[in-house]
Amino acid sequence: MASGVKVDNSVIEKFHEFKIKKNTGYLVLGFSDDISKIVVLNEGVNKVPQNAPAAEKNQKWAEMLDALPENDVRYAVIDIFYETSEGSRSEIYFIAWAPDTATIKRKMLCASSKDALKNALQGIRNHIQATCKADLDLAAIISEKVKSK
């Protein structure tokens, strides 16, 4: 079920910068005012050095959560860092944010546009569908990731 909403080229460009340059900590994506395309609404700057510990690198998680509205849908892309017995690891996560308080029309638009966006953003293997902030508990996400390794 496709919504007909296109992914703006700026989203793909920003995502490639996010993956390659590592200057951006996260991207928050949403719909343009006329609901014709998905655009970048917010981006966090990576302020932490690459050799910093995982916990310090993950401080941008709280900032990204603050950028997710209580009553509307969004998508987010963020790097999560964690430690394993083999050393430091990082993985990109795609988050579809559709809070229970959003309108049904917006939640359906989010769900029907998600696959087109995921297909446009190549290289993401981890997906989270979240309806409340509790679904985005970073410690639980990292714990689950470390357990699966």
C-alpha positions in Angstrom: 0.0 0.0 0.0 1.8 3.1 -1.3 0.7 6.6 -0.3 2.0 8.4 -3.4 4.2 10.6 -1.2 7.6 11.0 -2.7 11.0 11.0 -0.9 12.6 14.4 -1.5 16.1 14.3 -3.0 17.4 16.3 0.0 16.5 13.4 2.3 18.7 11.0 0.3 21.6 13.5 0.1 21.4 14.2 3.9 21.3 10.5 4.6 24.4 9.8 2.5 26.2 12.7 4.4 25.0 11.1 7.7 26.4 7.7 6.7 29.7 8.8 5.2 30.8 12.1 6.9 29.4 11.3 10.4 28.9 15.0 11.0 25.2 14.5 11.6 24.1 12.7 14.8 20.5 12.0 13.6 17.9 13.0 11.1 14.2 13.6 11.8 12.0 13.3 8.8 8.4 14.1 8.2 5.9 15.3 5.6 6.0 18.6 3.7 3.2 21.1 4.4 1.3 20.0 1.3 2.0 16.3 2.2 3.5 15.7 -1.3 6.9 14.6 -0.1 9.0 13.4 2.9 11.6 16.1 3.9 14.2 16.6 6.6 12.6 18.5 9.5 15.5 18.4 12.0 19.1 17.2 12.2 21.4 16.9 15.1 25.0 17.8 14.9 27.6 15.3 16.0 29.5 17.1 18.7 31.3 14.0 20.2 34.7 12.8 18.9 34.8 9.5 17.0 37.0 7.9 19.7 34.6 8.8 22.6 33.0 6.0 24.6 29.7 4.6 23.3 27.7 6.1 26.2 28.9 9.6 25.3 28.2 9.1 21.6 24.6 8.1 22.4 23.8 11.3 24.3 22.2 12.5 21.0 19.5 9.9 21.6 17.7 12.2 24.1 18.0 15.1 21.8 16.4 13.1 19.0 13.6 12.0 21.3 12.8 15.6 22.1 12.5 16.3 18.3 9.6 13.7 18.1 6.3 15.5 18.6 3.7 14.1 21.0 0.8 14.4 18.5 2.2 13.8 15.1 4.1 11.2 13.1 7.8 11.3 12.1 10.6 9.1 10.9 14.1 9.2 12.4 17.5 7.8 11.4 20.2 7.6 14.1 23.5 5.7 14.8 23.4 3.7 18.0 26.8 2.8 19.6 27.3 -0.1 21.9 30.1 -2.3 23.3 30.5 -6.1 22.8 33.2 -8.5 23.8 34.8 -7.9 20.4 34.9 -4.1 20.9 32.8 -1.0 20.0 30.1 -1.3 17.4 27.6 1.0 15.8 24.5 0.4 13.7 22.0 2.7 12.0 18.4 2.5 13.1 15.3 3.6 11.3 12.5 4.7 13.5 8.9 5.1 12.5 7.2 7.3 15.1 3.4 7.1 15.2 2.2 8.1 18.6 -1.3 6.9 19.8 -2.3 10.6 20.0 -1.7 11.3 16.3 -4.7 11.3 14.0 -5.6 8.1 12.3 -5.1 9.8 8.9 -1.5 10.8 9.8 -0.8 7.3 11.2 -2.0 5.7 8.0 0.0 8.1 5.9 3.1 7.2 8.0 2.5 3.5 7.6 1.8 3.7 3.9 4.9 5.9 3.2 7.4 4.0 5.4 8.5 1.3 2.8 9.2 3.9 0.1 11.4 5.8 2.6 13.2 2.7 3.8 13.9 1.7 0.2 15.3 5.1 -0.6 17.6 5.0 2.4 20.0 2.1 1.5 21.9 0.3 4.2 19.6 0.3 7.2 19.0 -3.1 8.7 17.4 -2.1 12.0 13.9 -0.8 12.2 11.8 0.3 15.2 8.0 1.0 15.1 7.3 3.2 18.1 4.0 4.5 19.4 5.2 5.9 22.7 8.6 7.1 24.2 8.8 3.8 26.2 9.2 2.0 22.9 12.4 4.0 22.4 14.2 3.0 25.6 17.9 3.1 24.5 19.1 0.8 27.2 16.6 -1.9 26.2 17.4 -1.5 22.5 21.2 -1.8 23.1 20.6 -4.8 25.5 18.6 -6.6 22.8 21.3 -5.8 20.2 24.1 -7.1 22.4 22.1 -10.3 23.2 21.6 -11.1 19.5 25.4 -10.8 18.7 
